[in-house]
Amino acid sequence: MFHWFRDHRRAKIRKRQFPAEWDGFVRANVFHYCVLNEIERADLRALMQVFLEEKHWEGCGGLDLTDEIRVTIAAQACLLLLGLPHNYYRNVDSILVYPSTVVPPEHRPGFFERVNGPVEVPVPLMGQAFAQGPVILVWDAVLHGARHPEQGHNVVYHEFAHKLDMLDGAADGTPPLSDREQLAEWVAVCSREFLRLRSLAEKGHKTFLDAYGAKNEAEFFAVATEEFFDRPISLKEHSPDLYHVLSAYYRQEPALRVKRICSVKE
């Protein structure tokens, strides 16, 4: 019964008129929205309406949380869901947005806590996703990444890819997949590409994927997701197998979208 009421409410939200002002925000701020076809845009807008309604949004660090901020974030987060079977990121309750780079407080060991190694010094953050907690984003990084896909860095894609990865209970770089065949191909391709990235990064060589993806498998998936949506043609050229497994997972072809727009401009 609960699911019936939830689905009925969501269906009503999806049918609401999408505010023209919101559409203007997305067109101005989110490059990828402009390469979708009309059917995809309509589906994305419907996803966004439910996402915006159901999540708790909070401005932090003095940020005035405007509709532009919420809508710009929602468009990018929901783009990842466009081809997926999903439940609107059921593992995301809250989205906390700061105006600029955040430095988390230093962890101080408790009185009874045993310290077995050096305490990590806090580093500036542009985003963070917690398995059993909120997604934290920095607005200036969100906006820059959304407007400049050519740079291949998008904090929203990165953090919400982590949330997709965590849906099966572990942040291990392997999100829930449809069957064993897809899983086998995923493991083979992603393991090979992860180890190649790590080897190149350790040797100090220049890499197409951000070297941060060599930290672990979870970061590799998040970094690869950024490139898949931001620079899909280049990713397909550098690593066609990686592009293929990401395309099969997300059920999207961003390279074709970008090529279509480029051919129209020519």
Residue pairs with C-beta under 8 A, 6 or more apart in sequence:
10 50
10 88
13 49
13 50
13 53
14 46
14 47
14 49
14 50
15 46
16 49
18 45
18 48
18 49
21 67
22 48
22 67
22 71
23 45
25 67
25 68
25 71
25 72
26 33
26 71
26 72
26 75
27 33
27 34
29 68
29 72
29 75
29 143
29 146
29 147
30 72
30 75
30 76
30 79
30 146
30 147
31 146
31 147
31 148
31 149
32 76
32 79
32 149
32 229
32 254
32 257
33 41
33 44
33 75
33 79
34 261
35 254
35 257
35 258
35 260
35 261
36 44
36 257
37 257
40 82
43 82
44 75
44 78
44 79
44 82
47 78
47 81
47 82
47 88
48 71
48 74
48 75
48 78
50 88
51 74
51 77
51 78
51 88
51 89
52 70
52 71
52 74
54 88
55 89
55 92
55 93
55 94
55 95
56 93
56 94
56 95
57 65
57 70
57 94
57 95
57 97
58 65
58 94
58 95
58 96
58 97
59 65
59 69
59 97
60 96
60 97
60 98
61 98
61 99
61 100
61 102
62 99
63 69
63 97
63 98
63 99
63 139
65 97
69 97
69 139
69 142
72 142
72 143
72 146
73 95
73 97
73 137
73 142
73 156
75 146
76 142
76 146
76 154
76 156
76 157
76 160
77 89
77 156
77 160
79 157
79 229
80 157
80 160
80 161
80 164
80 225
80 229
80 250
81 88
81 89
82 250
82 251
82 252
83 250
83 251
83 252
84 164
84 249
84 250
84 251
89 160
89 163
89 164
90 167
91 131
91 163
91 166
91 167
92 134
92 135
92 160
92 163
93 134
94 133
94 134
94 135
95 134
95 135
95 137
96 134
96 135
96 136
96 137
97 136
97 137
97 138
97 139
97 142
98 136
98 137
98 138
98 139
99 138
99 139
99 140
100 138
100 139
100 140
101 124
101 125
101 126
101 138
101 140
101 141
102 124
102 125
102 126
102 136
102 138
103 122
103 123
103 124
103 125
104 122
104 125
104 128
105 122
106 119
106 121
106 122
107 119
107 120
107 122
109 115
109 119
125 136
125 138
126 137
126 138
126 141
126 155
127 135
127 136
127 137
127 138
127 141
127 155
127 156
127 158
127 159
128 135
128 136
128 159
129 135
129 136
129 159
129 160
129 162
129 163
129 166
130 136
131 166
131 171
135 159
135 160
135 163
136 159
137 155
137 156
137 159
138 155
141 155
142 155
142 156
145 151
145 153
145 154
145 155
145 156
145 157
145 230
146 154
146 156
149 229
149 230
149 231
150 230
150 231
151 230
152 210
152 226
152 227
152 230
152 231
153 210
153 226
153 230
154 226
154 229
154 230
157 222
157 225
157 226
157 229
157 230
158 222
158 223
158 225
158 226
159 222
161 175
161 221
161 222
161 225
161 226
162 171
162 218
162 221
162 222
164 175
165 171
165 172
165 173
165 174
165 175
165 218
165 221
165 222
167 175
167 176
168 174
168 175
168 176
171 218
172 217
172 218
173 190
173 194
173 216
173 217
173 218
173 219
173 220
173 221
174 183
174 186
174 187
174 190
174 217
174 221
175 221
175 249
177 183
177 186
177 249
182 248
182 249
185 245
185 248
186 245
186 249
189 241
189 242
189 244
189 245
190 217
190 220
190 221
190 224
190 242
190 245
192 241
193 209
193 220
193 224
193 239
193 241
193 242
194 213
194 214
194 217
194 220
197 207
197 209
197 211
197 213
197 214
197 220
198 214
200 206
200 207
200 211
200 214
201 207
201 211
201 214
202 214
207 214
208 227
208 234
208 235
208 238
208 239
209 220
209 223
209 224
209 227
209 239
210 223
210 226
212 219
212 223
213 219
213 220
213 222
213 223
213 224
214 220
224 235
224 242
224 246
225 246
227 234
227 235
228 235
228 243
228 246
228 247
228 250
228 254
229 254
232 243
232 254
232 255
232 257
232 258
233 255
233 258
233 259
235 242
235 243
235 246
235 255
236 243
236 255
243 255
247 253
